[in-house]
Amino acid sequence: SLDFEGMITALQKDAQPGSMVLLHACAHNPTGVDPSEEQWRQIAKVMQERQLVPLMDSAYQGYASGSLDKDAFAIRLFVSLGFELFLCQSFAKNLGLYGERIGMLHVVCNTRDQAEAVLSQLKLVIRPMYSSPPKHGAEIVQKILGNEGRFQAWQQELASMASRILEVRHALRQGLEQKGTPGTWNHITDQIGMFSFTGLTTAQCERLITVHHIYLLKSGRISLAGLNKANIQYMIDSVDEVVRFSASASPVSKL
């Protein structure tokens, strides 16, 4: 869960005016834990008071909730409050353009003079790095976003994909709870987006990999996109086995 009080305290007491704060606009990677809309308002209020600069990362718009508008709430909130901010936007996930790695950097400025000054600095950074980016991914994005029919079709497909991930989350939690797998599993559906912190220990993750051939990070982070109706029960049974195995292998305390 989000340590919201700790976050606010850090922004109020530790961050110095002018500091840049990295914020994930939706579907926080890797935790899948997002602030509520009311919490976003409080974050914005504190950042405005402390004169902090938002650097927002938006890689899952529409792929988190299924709604482009809902997933843009935080970004639009900060812009409406008059923030000058940086927004890193990626289409790799929500348009399936991993091979193209298409994205962009938006810089919101309050005046034309500021915008021109920022653009001149960005050009100085870009020139020695890549000068002219590949255009293939950008052409695909333009064809989809620039045509109303294709844009609507994309939104429908995006909502379908987001819904599938939500269904996987529900099935995984329900299956573990119905099996009586030790522990609490509500965090699986409390989180959002492609990834989930399962809460499994390093030893449990290692057993999932070596015994059940389910591959995940040893932090317990998994990609839910790899689960479907055909393999979800195997995942449930495997998680149940490693959790019970680790419990039985734990040494008994002798008082």
C-alpha positions in Angstrom: 0.0 0.0 0.0 1.0 3.6 -0.5 2.7 5.3 2.5 0.9 8.5 1.7 1.7 10.2 5.0 5.4 9.4 4.5 5.2 10.7 0.9 3.6 14.0 2.0 6.1 14.4 4.8 9.0 13.9 2.5 7.7 16.5 0.1 7.0 19.0 2.9 10.2 18.6 4.8 12.9 16.9 2.7 12.3 18.3 -0.8 13.9 21.8 -1.4 12.2 24.4 -3.5 13.0 23.9 -7.1 13.5 20.1 -6.6 12.2 17.9 -9.4 9.8 15.1 -8.2 9.2 12.0 -10.4 5.6 11.0 -10.4 3.9 8.1 -12.3 0.7 9.5 -13.8 -1.0 6.1 -13.5 -0.2 2.4 -13.0 2.9 3.0 -11.0 5.7 0.8 -12.2 6.7 -1.5 -10.5 4.2 -1.5 -7.6 0.9 -0.9 -9.4 -0.1 1.3 -6.4 -1.6 4.7 -7.4 -2.7 7.6 -5.3 -6.5 8.3 -5.2 -7.8 11.4 -6.9 -8.1 13.1 -3.5 -4.5 12.1 -2.7 -3.4 13.6 -6.0 -5.0 16.9 -5.1 -3.1 16.9 -1.8 0.2 16.0 -3.6 -0.4 18.9 -6.0 -1.2 21.3 -3.2 2.0 20.5 -1.3 4.1 20.6 -4.4 2.7 24.0 -5.3 3.4 25.3 -1.7 6.9 24.0 -1.8 7.6 25.2 -5.4 8.5 21.7 -6.6 8.8 20.7 -10.2 6.8 17.7 -11.4 8.4 15.2 -13.8 5.5 13.0 -14.8 5.9 9.6 -16.3 2.9 8.4 -18.4 3.6 5.0 -20.0 0.2 3.3 -19.4 -2.5 5.8 -20.2 -5.7 3.9 -21.1 -4.0 0.6 -20.2 -4.5 1.0 -16.5 -8.3 1.7 -16.1 -9.3 1.2 -19.7 -10.1 5.0 -19.9 -7.7 7.5 -21.5 -9.5 10.3 -19.5 -9.4 8.6 -16.1 -5.7 7.7 -16.5 -4.9 11.3 -17.4 -6.5 12.7 -14.2 -3.2 13.6 -12.5 -1.6 15.2 -15.5 -4.6 17.3 -16.3 -4.9 18.3 -12.6 -1.4 19.6 -12.4 -1.8 21.5 -15.7 -5.1 23.0 -14.6 -3.4 24.3 -11.4 -0.8 26.2 -13.5 2.2 24.0 -12.9 5.2 24.2 -15.2 6.1 20.5 -15.7 7.8 17.8 -17.7 5.8 14.9 -19.0 7.5 11.8 -20.4 4.9 10.0 -22.5 5.3 6.5 -24.1 3.2 4.6 -26.6 5.3 1.4 -26.2 2.7 -0.3 -24.0 -0.7 1.2 -24.9 -0.1 1.0 -28.7 2.0 -2.2 -28.6 5.0 -0.4 -30.1 7.8 -2.0 -28.0 10.0 -2.4 -31.0 9.7 1.2 -31.9 10.0 2.6 -28.4 8.0 5.6 -29.5 7.4 8.4 -27.0 7.9 12.1 -26.4 8.8 14.7 -23.9 6.3 17.5 -23.2 7.4 20.6 -21.4 4.6 22.8 -20.1 5.7 26.4 -19.8 3.7 29.5 -18.7 5.0 31.9 -21.4 6.1 31.7 -25.0 9.5 33.1 -24.1 10.0 30.3 -21.5 8.9 27.7 -24.0 11.4 29.0 -26.7 14.2 29.0 -24.1 13.4 25.4 -23.0 13.2 24.2 -26.6 16.6 25.7 -27.4 18.1 23.8 -24.5 16.4 20.5 -25.5 17.8 20.9 -29.0 21.3 21.1 -27.5 20.7 17.9 -25.7 19.2 16.1 -28.6 21.7 17.1 -31.3 24.7 15.1 -29.9 22.6 12.2 -28.8 20.5 11.2 -31.8 19.9 14.3 -33.8 16.9 12.9 -35.8 14.9 10.1 -34.3 13.5 7.2 -36.3 10.1 8.2 -37.7 8.4 4.8 -38.2 6.8 4.6 -34.8 5.7 8.2 -34.9 4.1 7.6 -38.3 2.0 4.7 -36.8 0.9 6.8 -33.9 -0.1 9.7 -36.2 -2.1 7.4 -38.4 -4.1 6.1 -35.3 -4.5 9.3 -33.3 -5.0 11.4 -36.4 -8.0 9.4 -37.7 -11.2 9.4 -35.8 -12.2 5.9 -36.8 -8.9 4.4 -36.0 -8.7 6.4 -32.8 -12.1 5.0 -31.6 -11.1 1.5 -32.6 -7.9 1.8 -30.6 -9.7 3.0 -27.6 -12.0 0.0 -27.7 -9.1 -2.4 -28.1 -7.2 -0.7 -25.3 -10.2 -0.9 -22.9 -10.5 -4.6 -23.8 -6.8 -5.2 -22.9 -7.1 -3.3 -19.7 -10.2 -5.3 -18.8 -8.4 -8.5 -19.4 -5.6 -7.6 -17.0 -8.3 -6.7 -14.4 -9.9 -10.1 -14.9 -6.6 -11.8 -14.5 -6.1 -9.9 -11.2 -9.5 -11.0 -10.0 -9.0 -14.6 -11.0 -5.6 -14.9 -9.3 -6.8 -13.4 -6.1 -10.0 -15.4 -6.1 -8.2 -18.6 -6.8 -5.6 -18.2 -4.0 -8.4 -17.2 -1.5 -10.5 -20.2 -2.5 -7.5 -22.6 -2.0 -6.9 -21.1 1.4 -3.4 -20.1 0.4 -1.8 -18.7 3.6 -1.5 -14.9 3.6 -3.7 -12.0 2.3 -4.2 -11.5 -1.4 -6.3 -8.4 -1.6 -3.3 -6.4 -2.8 -3.5 -8.2 -6.2 -6.8 -6.4 -7.0 -5.9 -3.2 -5.1 -3.0 -2.6 -7.5 -3.5 -1.6 -11.1 -1.7 -2.0 -14.4 0.5 -4.7 -16.0 2.6 -5.5 -13.0 2.0 -6.7 -9.5 4.1 -7.1 -6.4 2.9 -10.4 -5.3 4.3 -10.2 -1.8 6.2 -13.4 -2.3 9.6 -13.8 -0.6 12.9 -14.3 -2.5 12.9 -18.0 -1.5 9.4 -18.4 -2.7 10.2 -16.7 -6.0 13.3 -18.9 -6.5 11.1 -22.0 -5.9 8.6 -20.8 -8.5 11.4 -20.4 -11.0 13.3 -23.7 -10.3 10.5 -26.0 -9.5 7.5 -24.6 -11.4 9.3 -22.7 -14.2 7.3 -19.6 -13.6 9.7 -16.7 -14.2 9.5 -13.5 -12.2 11.8 -11.1 -10.4 13.0 -12.2 -7.0 11.4 -9.1 -5.6 8.1 -10.8 -6.3 7.2 -8.6 -9.2 5.4 -10.3 -12.0 3.9 -9.2 -15.4 0.2 -10.1 -15.3 0.1 -9.9 -19.1 1.6 -13.4 -19.2 -1.4 -14.9 -17.4 -4.6 -16.1 -19.2 -7.4 -18.5 -18.7 -5.3 -21.4 -19.9 -2.5 -21.0 -17.3 -4.1 -19.1 -14.4 -4.9 -22.3 -12.5 -1.3 -23.5 -12.8 -0.1 -20.1 -11.4 -2.6 -20.4 -8.5 -1.5 -24.0 -7.7 2.2 -23.1 -8.0 2.0 -20.0 -5.7 0.0 -22.1 -3.2 2.6 -24.8 -3.2 5.6 -22.5 -2.7 3.9 -20.6 0.1 3.0 -23.8 1.9 6.4 -25.2 1.3 8.2 -22.2 2.7 5.9 -22.3 5.8 6.7 -26.0 6.4 10.4 -25.5 5.9 10.6 -22.7 8.4 12.4 -23.7 11.6 10.2 -24.1 14.6 11.1 -21.8 17.5 12.0 -23.6 20.7 11.4 -21.6 23.8 
